[in-house]
Amino acid sequence: MIRKDYILKLIDQLVITLKKVQGLKDREDYEEALEFIAEKKEAFLEIDAAYFDSLEAEDLDLLLKNDTQRGKEIWQFTANLLFEEAAIYDVLDQEAKVFRAYHQAMIILTYLIKQNREISITLFEKLSTCVEYLRDFRLPLSSYAKIIEYYTATHKLDRAEDMLFQALQAHLDQKEALLEMAHLFYGELLEFDNQTLKEGKLPRKEVEAGLRAFEKKIGEL
């Protein structure tokens, strides 16, 4: 009962927060909106907003993995705030900050879905938005892995393979990690039935050829 009351109060605060942010955006008071979002992130995460914004992917992954103070609702709230940030920075044409907000949101959403088995259309839609924005940027290897997992889970197998080869081009110095990633990816695909592979636009012959091609490229490095 206590937890239910807590969640309901948190939802109320999220609704109020998002309404205020929308009002500020409607008035084109973007700086105040960003300041308000930063205040809310600090209040709920109990982390300095500037410090949180500066976290690298690996550091945010570690924070989520070791977190025992904040529940999944707080992290969902944070992901929503990051989406609001991304939208504002997009209007302000600040691409680096749009990237940072979507990148952090993707890491949080992936964590929520995998670790908390939090499966919902809303979360997947938000994750899809992050992935489609980030997929053409140079990313940390761990982030490529998250996008590959997303595309594999949604049976967009050809896109998953594309991301694997993008990861190879971006991280030529991490041969062992790349090879492990490839074996996990292709190994999972080889366990799929032929129809699933065909629907994912990566028939079995292409899966087998893809693995050989990837191993050859690794061997040439």
C-alpha positions as a Markdown table, in Angstrom:
| # | Residue | x | y | z |
|---|---|---|---|---|
| 1 | Met | 0.0 | 0.0 | 0.0 |
| 2 | Ile | 2.8 | 2.4 | 0.9 |
| 3 | Arg | 4.6 | 1.6 | -2.4 |
| 4 | Lys | 1.4 | 2.1 | -4.3 |
| 5 | Asp | 0.9 | 5.5 | -2.7 |
| 6 | Tyr | 4.5 | 6.4 | -3.5 |
| 7 | Ile | 4.1 | 5.5 | -7.2 |
| 8 | Leu | 0.9 | 7.4 | -7.5 |
| 9 | Lys | 2.5 | 10.5 | -6.0 |
| 10 | Leu | 5.5 | 10.1 | -8.3 |
| 11 | Ile | 3.1 | 9.8 | -11.4 |
| 12 | Asp | 1.3 | 13.0 | -10.2 |
| 13 | Gln | 4.6 | 14.8 | -10.0 |
| 14 | Leu | 5.7 | 13.6 | -13.4 |
| 15 | Val | 2.4 | 14.8 | -14.9 |
| 16 | Ile | 2.8 | 18.2 | -13.2 |
| 17 | Thr | 6.4 | 18.5 | -14.3 |
| 18 | Leu | 5.7 | 17.6 | -17.9 |
| 19 | Lys | 2.8 | 20.0 | -18.1 |
| 20 | Lys | 5.0 | 22.8 | -16.8 |
| 21 | Val | 7.8 | 21.9 | -19.2 |
| 22 | Gln | 5.3 | 22.0 | -22.1 |
| 23 | Gly | 4.0 | 25.3 | -21.0 |
| 24 | Leu | 7.5 | 26.8 | -21.0 |
| 25 | Lys | 8.1 | 25.3 | -24.4 |
| 26 | Asp | 4.9 | 26.8 | -25.8 |
| 27 | Arg | 6.1 | 30.2 | -24.6 |
| 28 | Glu | 9.5 | 29.4 | -26.1 |
| 29 | Asp | 11.1 | 29.9 | -22.8 |
| 30 | Tyr | 13.6 | 27.1 | -23.4 |
| 31 | Glu | 16.3 | 28.1 | -21.0 |
| 32 | Glu | 13.9 | 28.2 | -18.1 |
| 33 | Ala | 12.5 | 24.8 | -19.2 |
| 34 | Leu | 16.0 | 23.3 | -19.2 |
| 35 | Glu | 16.7 | 24.8 | -15.7 |
| 36 | Phe | 13.4 | 23.3 | -14.4 |
| 37 | Ile | 14.3 | 19.9 | -15.9 |
| 38 | Ala | 17.7 | 20.1 | -14.3 |
| 39 | Glu | 16.1 | 20.9 | -10.9 |
| 40 | Lys | 13.8 | 17.9 | -11.2 |
| 41 | Lys | 16.6 | 15.5 | -12.2 |
| 42 | Glu | 18.6 | 16.7 | -9.1 |
| 43 | Ala | 15.6 | 16.3 | -6.8 |
| 44 | Phe | 14.7 | 12.8 | -7.9 |
| 45 | Leu | 18.1 | 11.3 | -8.7 |
| 46 | Glu | 19.8 | 13.1 | -5.8 |
| 47 | Ile | 22.7 | 13.7 | -8.2 |
| 48 | Asp | 24.1 | 17.1 | -9.4 |
| 49 | Ala | 22.5 | 17.7 | -12.8 |
| 50 | Ala | 25.7 | 18.8 | -14.5 |
| 51 | Tyr | 27.6 | 15.8 | -13.1 |
| 52 | Phe | 24.8 | 13.5 | -14.4 |
| 53 | Asp | 24.9 | 15.1 | -17.8 |
| 54 | Ser | 28.7 | 14.5 | -18.0 |
| 55 | Leu | 28.5 | 10.8 | -17.3 |
| 56 | Glu | 30.0 | 8.6 | -20.0 |
| 57 | Ala | 28.1 | 5.5 | -21.2 |
| 58 | Glu | 30.1 | 3.1 | -19.1 |
| 59 | Asp | 29.7 | 5.3 | -16.0 |
| 60 | Leu | 25.9 | 5.5 | -16.4 |
| 61 | Asp | 25.8 | 1.7 | -17.0 |
| 62 | Leu | 27.7 | 1.2 | -13.7 |
| 63 | Leu | 25.5 | 3.7 | -11.9 |
| 64 | Leu | 22.4 | 1.8 | -13.0 |
| 65 | Lys | 23.9 | -1.6 | -12.3 |
| 66 | Asn | 24.9 | -0.7 | -8.7 |
| 67 | Asp | 21.9 | 1.5 | -7.9 |
| 68 | Thr | 20.1 | 0.4 | -4.7 |
| 69 | Gln | 18.5 | 3.8 | -3.8 |
| 70 | Arg | 16.3 | 4.6 | -6.8 |
| 71 | Gly | 13.5 | 2.5 | -8.0 |
| 72 | Lys | 12.6 | 1.9 | -11.7 |
| 73 | Glu | 9.9 | 4.6 | -11.5 |
| 74 | Ile | 12.6 | 7.2 | -10.8 |
| 75 | Trp | 14.6 | 6.0 | -13.8 |
| 76 | Gln | 11.5 | 6.1 | -16.0 |
| 77 | Phe | 10.9 | 9.6 | -14.8 |
| 78 | Thr | 14.5 | 10.5 | -15.7 |
| 79 | Ala | 14.1 | 9.0 | -19.2 |
| 80 | Asn | 11.0 | 11.2 | -19.7 |
| 81 | Leu | 12.9 | 14.3 | -18.7 |
| 82 | Leu | 15.8 | 13.4 | -21.0 |
| 83 | Phe | 13.3 | 13.2 | -23.9 |
| 84 | Glu | 12.1 | 16.7 | -23.0 |
| 85 | Glu | 15.7 | 17.9 | -23.0 |
| 86 | Ala | 16.4 | 16.3 | -26.4 |
| 87 | Ala | 13.3 | 18.0 | -27.9 |
| 88 | Ile | 14.4 | 21.4 | -26.6 |
| 89 | Tyr | 18.0 | 21.0 | -27.7 |
| 90 | Asp | 16.8 | 20.0 | -31.1 |
| 91 | Val | 14.8 | 23.2 | -31.4 |
| 92 | Leu | 17.9 | 25.1 | -30.3 |
| 93 | Asp | 20.0 | 23.2 | -32.9 |
| 94 | Gln | 22.4 | 21.9 | -30.3 |
| 95 | Glu | 23.1 | 18.5 | -31.8 |
| 96 | Ala | 25.7 | 17.4 | -29.2 |
| 97 | Lys | 23.3 | 17.9 | -26.4 |
| 98 | Val | 20.5 | 16.1 | -28.3 |
| 99 | Phe | 22.8 | 13.2 | -28.8 |
| 100 | Arg | 23.8 | 13.2 | -25.1 |
| 101 | Ala | 20.1 | 13.2 | -23.9 |
| 102 | Tyr | 19.0 | 10.4 | -26.3 |
| 103 | His | 22.1 | 8.4 | -25.6 |
| 104 | Gln | 21.5 | 8.5 | -21.8 |
| 105 | Ala | 17.8 | 7.8 | -22.3 |
| 106 | Met | 18.7 | 4.7 | -24.4 |
| 107 | Ile | 21.0 | 3.3 | -21.7 |
| 108 | Ile | 18.3 | 3.8 | -19.1 |
| 109 | Leu | 15.5 | 2.4 | -21.2 |
| 110 | Thr | 17.6 | -0.7 | -22.1 |
| 111 | Tyr | 18.3 | -1.2 | -18.4 |
| 112 | Leu | 14.7 | -1.0 | -17.5 |
| 113 | Ile | 13.6 | -3.4 | -20.1 |
| 114 | Lys | 16.3 | -6.0 | -19.5 |
| 115 | Gln | 16.9 | -5.9 | -15.7 |
| 116 | Asn | 13.3 | -5.1 | -14.6 |
| 117 | Arg | 11.5 | -7.0 | -17.3 |
| 118 | Glu | 9.7 | -3.8 | -17.9 |
| 119 | Ile | 8.0 | -4.5 | -21.2 |
| 120 | Ser | 5.6 | -1.9 | -22.5 |
| 121 | Ile | 4.7 | -0.3 | -25.8 |
| 122 | Thr | 5.6 | 3.1 | -24.4 |
| 123 | Leu | 9.1 | 2.0 | -23.4 |
| 124 | Phe | 9.8 | 0.3 | -26.7 |
| 125 | Glu | 8.5 | 3.3 | -28.6 |
| 126 | Lys | 10.9 | 5.6 | -26.7 |
| 127 | Leu | 13.7 | 3.1 | -27.2 |
| 128 | Ser | 13.0 | 3.0 | -30.9 |
| 129 | Thr | 13.2 | 6.8 | -31.1 |
| 130 | Cys | 16.6 | 6.8 | -29.4 |
| 131 | Val | 17.9 | 4.0 | -31.6 |
| 132 | Glu | 16.8 | 5.7 | -34.8 |
| 133 | Tyr | 18.4 | 8.9 | -33.8 |
| 134 | Leu | 21.7 | 7.4 | -32.5 |
| 135 | Arg | 22.3 | 4.7 | -35.1 |
| 136 | Asp | 24.4 | 6.8 | -37.5 |
| 137 | Phe | 26.6 | 8.3 | -34.8 |
| 138 | Arg | 29.9 | 6.9 | -33.6 |
| 139 | Leu | 29.1 | 5.2 | -30.3 |
| 140 | Pro | 30.8 | 3.4 | -27.5 |
| 141 | Leu | 31.0 | -0.3 | -28.2 |
| 142 | Ser | 28.6 | -1.1 | -25.3 |
| 143 | Ser | 26.0 | 1.2 | -27.0 |
| 144 | Tyr | 26.4 | -0.6 | -30.3 |
| 145 | Ala | 25.7 | -3.8 | -28.4 |
| 146 | Lys | 22.5 | -2.3 | -27.0 |
| 147 | Ile | 21.2 | -1.3 | -30.4 |
| 148 | Ile | 22.1 | -4.7 | -31.9 |
| 149 | Glu | 20.1 | -6.3 | -29.0 |
| 150 | Tyr | 17.2 | -4.0 | -29.7 |
| 151 | Tyr | 17.1 | -4.8 | -33.4 |
| 152 | Thr | 17.4 | -8.5 | -32.7 |
| 153 | Ala | 14.6 | -8.4 | -30.2 |
| 154 | Thr | 12.4 | -6.6 | -32.7 |
| 155 | His | 13.4 | -9.0 | -35.5 |
| 156 | Lys | 15.0 | -6.3 | -37.6 |
| 157 | Leu | 17.9 | -8.6 | -38.2 |
| 158 | Asp | 19.4 | -6.9 | -41.2 |
| 159 | Arg | 19.6 | -3.6 | -39.3 |
| 160 | Ala | 21.2 | -5.5 | -36.4 |
| 161 | Glu | 23.9 | -6.8 | -38.7 |
| 162 | Asp | 24.5 | -3.4 | -40.2 |
| 163 | Met | 25.1 | -2.1 | -36.7 |
| 164 | Leu | 27.6 | -4.9 | -36.0 |
| 165 | Phe | 29.7 | -3.9 | -39.0 |
| 166 | Gln | 29.4 | -0.2 | -38.0 |
| 167 | Ala | 30.8 | -1.1 | -34.6 |
| 168 | Leu | 33.7 | -2.9 | -36.4 |
| 169 | Gln | 34.5 | 0.3 | -38.3 |
| 170 | Ala | 34.3 | 2.5 | -35.2 |
| 171 | His | 36.3 | 0.3 | -32.9 |
| 172 | Leu | 39.1 | -1.4 | -34.9 |
| 173 | Asp | 41.3 | -1.6 | -31.8 |
| 174 | Gln | 38.9 | -3.9 | -29.9 |
| 175 | Lys | 39.2 | -7.1 | -31.9 |
| 176 | Glu | 38.4 | -9.5 | -29.1 |
| 177 | Ala | 35.3 | -7.7 | -27.9 |
| 178 | Leu | 34.1 | -7.3 | -31.5 |
| 179 | Leu | 34.6 | -11.0 | -32.2 |
| 180 | Glu | 32.8 | -12.0 | -29.0 |
| 181 | Met | 29.9 | -9.6 | -30.0 |
| 182 | Ala | 29.7 | -11.2 | -33.4 |
| 183 | His | 29.7 | -14.7 | -32.1 |
| 184 | Leu | 26.9 | -13.9 | -29.7 |
| 185 | Phe | 24.9 | -12.2 | -32.4 |
| 186 | Tyr | 25.3 | -14.8 | -35.1 |
| 187 | Gly | 25.0 | -17.6 | -32.7 |
| 188 | Glu | 21.6 | -16.4 | -31.5 |
| 189 | Leu | 20.5 | -15.9 | -35.1 |
| 190 | Leu | 21.5 | -19.5 | -36.1 |
| 191 | Glu | 19.1 | -20.7 | -33.4 |
| 192 | Phe | 16.2 | -18.9 | -35.1 |
| 193 | Asp | 13.9 | -20.8 | -37.5 |
| 194 | Asn | 14.2 | -20.1 | -41.2 |
| 195 | Gln | 10.9 | -18.2 | -41.3 |
| 196 | Thr | 12.0 | -15.8 | -38.6 |
| 197 | Leu | 15.3 | -15.2 | -40.3 |
| 198 | Lys | 13.5 | -14.5 | -43.6 |
| 199 | Glu | 11.1 | -12.1 | -42.0 |
| 200 | Gly | 14.0 | -10.3 | -40.4 |
| 201 | Lys | 15.5 | -9.9 | -43.9 |
| 202 | Leu | 18.6 | -12.0 | -43.1 |
| 203 | Pro | 18.1 | -15.6 | -44.5 |
| 204 | Arg | 20.2 | -18.4 | -43.0 |
| 205 | Lys | 22.7 | -18.4 | -45.8 |
| 206 | Glu | 23.3 | -14.6 | -45.3 |
| 207 | Val | 23.7 | -15.2 | -41.6 |
| 208 | Glu | 26.4 | -17.8 | -42.2 |
| 209 | Ala | 28.1 | -15.7 | -44.8 |
| 210 | Gly | 27.9 | -12.7 | -42.5 |
| 211 | Leu | 29.8 | -14.5 | -39.8 |
| 212 | Arg | 32.5 | -15.6 | -42.2 |
| 213 | Ala | 32.8 | -12.1 | -43.6 |
| 214 | Phe | 33.1 | -10.6 | -40.1 |
| 215 | Glu | 35.7 | -13.1 | -39.0 |
| 216 | Lys | 37.7 | -12.4 | -42.1 |
| 217 | Lys | 37.6 | -8.6 | -41.5 |
| 218 | Ile | 38.8 | -9.2 | -37.9 |
| 219 | Gly | 41.6 | -11.4 | -39.2 |
| 220 | Glu | 42.8 | -8.6 | -41.5 |
| 221 | Leu | 43.1 | -6.1 | -38.7 |
